[in-house]
């Protein structure tokens, strides 16, 4: 039975800071180019870029998300969420976390022009010198057009927070959130919480979620939204390390549940497994006692397809990226409809050069639909899906600098979107989040020493 716990929603007194100066100006198994060409969409020039923050603090901060809205692009990390004019790079607004804290999670996709961000206060770890953590304790809802905060909600009266206080435990250092059907769904350790999109009040809370054996409770670690509702991943016990659960976003009522055994996962650990998509549901299961895999779930939660990390296509790159700040796991994988596009691991060509291929899988069968290399001496990453195509970016080297390609999801045909970019961007594309604005490619990173954001024309 669901128990409702009221979370106070209060109006934020913080306000976004004003706009500042703009960014710096800156100039199947076949090689790309052998397929169908595309008209030039991009110019091969950097419209603007923002320099990476300097100092050791940057090493411990993490990009949390990026979004594109009409006329602007937005980047969020643990220190701030900032909007920039897409044409000029001029800052439109910026917002720091409440109470001088840190952001520790975001909703990956916007809903009706708003995003939800988790926040908490920093503190020093008691037994590790000079290392700090964040106790995630609240959620704010932010309007992407204006930077204004709609509401702020405190999670301190949830079952999870009260239990952690009672036993002397630490609050989660990162939270997964998603927005659907008038609700912000929050995966908050022992609690799954639904906050009203209108005012931040608690609509429902699921707590003490049992393992399959019923002798312990699971920990909620991830949530995405799709046709199935708020799809949640929970870490449970060694026999059945994870449970995948769909909740009705409006009521918190469970729609379906699937418990995956250690034998199915190839591991007794529930950690390290994350949702890649929710339409359809795709789960990343990195290498454990055996090769890694992607699991595809059907409408009622049953596993319908398994895509193995290794096969005739080579070995897929399942290394998580963007984790330096403890943020949400991300993979070099995009999903659209019945297709998953990812990349293989880099294969060494020489001491200073390596290569890989893009591979597209049919999600109904799990079979590879096409495989394509874009360079014999450079790696490539899938960036973003745009309608019936995938935009991929060559990471680049001195001879072949970074370049964007548009390829059809159906067969991999296509070609460059424009000329290659300058050598100053070599390898920058490897660890970025991407958004396509319609006439530019927005990159954000926290692992690159040169830039934290850029708009590629």
C-alpha positions, -999 to +999 in steps of 0.1 A: +000+000+000+013+034-009+019+058+019+019+095+012+045+117+028+040+155+025+070+174+012+069+212+017+071+232-015+084+267-010+091+296-033+127+301-041+142+334-031+173+329-054+171+345-088+191+338-120+221+361-125+221+383-156+236+376-190+273+381-194+298+381-222+295+356-250+319+327-258+352+331-277+351+331-315+368+302-331+372+294-363+278-019-437+316-020-431+322+006-458+341+039-453+318+069-452+317+088-484+311+056-504+274+059-496+247+084-505+259+120-500+241+148-481+237+185-488+260+206-467+242+216-435+271+227-414+300+251-423+329+234-405+333+264-382+329+269-345+302+295-340+313+300-304+328+282-275+332+285-237+365+278-222+368+250-196+370+260-160+405+259-147+417+245-114+415+211-096+379+217-087+369+211-123+382+175-120+354+167-094+325+185-111+303+169-137+281+178-166+246+168-157+226+177-188+220+198-218+189+211-236+179+230-267+150+256-267+140+281-294+169+304-298+190+291-269+210+262-256+214+252-220+241+235-200+239+222-164+267+209-142+270+207-104+278+244-100+252+260-122+226+258-150+234+284-178+215+294-209+233+309-239+220+325-271+224+299-298+235+325-324+260+345-304+269+325-273+259+354-251+248+343-217+210+348-213+207+337-177+224+315-151+212+299-119+232+285-090+219+258-066+199+269-035+217+275-002+251+277-018+250+239-025+256+218-056+233+203-082+233+165-081+209+154-108+186+166-136+157+154-157+174+143-189+146+157-211+126+189-207+088+189-204+067+219-214+098+240-212+109+231-177+135+208-162+139+195-127+172+196-108+182+179-076+205+198-052+222+194-018+249+208+004+285+199+002+304+184+031+338+169+037+341+131+038+351+123+074+378+097+065+392+110+032+412+142+033+404+170+008+375+151-007+340+164-006+306+149-013+270+162-017+240+152+004+212+155-022+182+168-003+158+187-026+145+194-061+139+227-080+119+232-111+134+257-136+119+274-166+144+270-195+132+302-213+137+326-183+158+308-158+132+314-131+125+288-105+089+276-104+092+259-070+116+242-046+108+210-028+124+195+003+129+157+004+139+156+041+106+140+052+106+111+028+110+076+042+145+074+027+157+106+043+142+098+077+156+063+077+191+075+068+190+100+096+179+074+121+207+050+112+233+077+107+237+071+070+245+096+042+220+108+017+225+099-019+252+120-037+233+119-069+196+116-078+179+105-110+147+125-120+122+125-149+091+144-158+059+129-170+021+135-168+023+164-145+047+147-121+085+149-113+095+113-106+124+111-082+145+080-076+156+087-040+174+056-026+147+037-005+120+061-018+104+066-052+087+100-050+062+117-072+062+156-070+035+177-085+047+196-115+024+225-104+038+232-070+063+206-059+039+190-034+042+152-029+017+133-049+028+099-039+057+079-024+067+043-028+088+030+001+101-003+015+101-018-020+107-055-015+132-077-032+118-107-051+124-129-021+107-104+001+133-105+028+149-071+021+143-039+003+156-025-030+173+008-036+159+030-064+188+043-086+175+054-120+143+066-137+133+076-172+098+082-187+082+067-218+050+051-229+052+026-200+052+055-175+080+062-150+103+033-157+126+028-127+157+007-121+163-006-085+192-024-070+181-054-050+199-085-038+225-110-051+200-135-064+181-109-084+204-079-086+181-055-103+143-049-106+128-029-134+095-013-125+070+009-142+049+033-121+019+054-131+034+089-129+001+104-117-006+079-089+025+059-082+006+027-088+028-001-101+021-011-137+046-040-141+077-053-125+106-075-139+133-090-116+165-100-134+185-128-120+223-129-115+225-156-142+206-133-167+229-103-159+262-122-156+268-105-123+255-106-087+259-068-083+230-044-088+253-014-092+265-002-126+233-011-145+215+019-159+186+028-182+196+039-217+161+046-230+125+043-220+108+042-255+114+013-257+130+004-224+167-004-229+191-013-200+229-012-202+245-042-184+283-036-185+307-065-184+305-086-152+315-123-151+308-124-188+305-099-217+283-069-213+249-065-230+220-043-238+186-057-227+154-046-245+120-048-227+086-052-241+054-034-233+047-054-201+083-054-189+094-088-203+129-090-218+124-094-255+158-089-270+195-091-259+223-073-277+256-088-268+286-066-263+306-090-286+296-104-320+303-104-357+304-066-354+333-067-329+332-055-293+308-026-284+322+002-263+303+000-231+325+023-210+304+048-191+314+085-196+307+117-176+312+102-142+338+125-127+312+143-106+292+112-097+265+121-123+242+098-142+259+071-163+259+078-200+269+056-229+279+062-265+245+049-275+214+065-290+180+049-294+151+058-317+120+037-323+132+003-334+169+012-337+199+014-313+231+029-327+263+026-308+301+023-315+326-005-312+357-003-290+387+015-305+411-008-324+447+003-326+460+012-360+494+026-349+510+041-318+490+073-323+460+062-343+430+040-337+396+034-354+362+019-347+328+015-364+292+025-358+268-003-355+230-001-357+208-028-342+172-038-349+157-038-314+130-063-323+155-090-333+188-078-317+206-083-350+229-057-365+212-037-392+244-021-405+280-013-396+300+016-408+334+031-403+339+068-409+377+068-409+406+042-410+426+063-384+400+079-362+371+069-339+335+080-342+307+085-317+269+086-323+258+120-312+220+124-315+190+112-335+173+136-358+141+123-373+150+092-393+188+098-392+216+096-367+242+124-365+276+110-357+309+128-351+344+117-360+366+125-330+395+134-353+433+135-356+458+158-372+452+145-407+414+141-403+400+166-378+366+162-363+336+161-387+299+156-384+280+130-405+243+123-411+234+087-416+200+070-422+189+048-394+175+023-418+207+015-438+235+038-427+236+056-460+246+093-459+277+114-456+293+145-442+271+173-430+298+198-440+336+204-439+358+191-411+363+214-381+396+228-369+423+208-352+418+225-319+387+202-314+406+170-320+391+143-297+369+168-279+337+150-294+346+118-277+331+127-243+303+151-249+266+154-246+250+166-278+219+185-290+211+194-326+195+228-329+184+225-365+213+245-378+241+237-354+254+210-331+257+219-294+284+201-274+289+201-237+317+185-218+335+185-184+362+161-194+378+183-220+406+207-209+399+232-237+361+238-237+330+233-216+305+241-243+306+248-281+282+254-309+294+239-342+279+256-373 
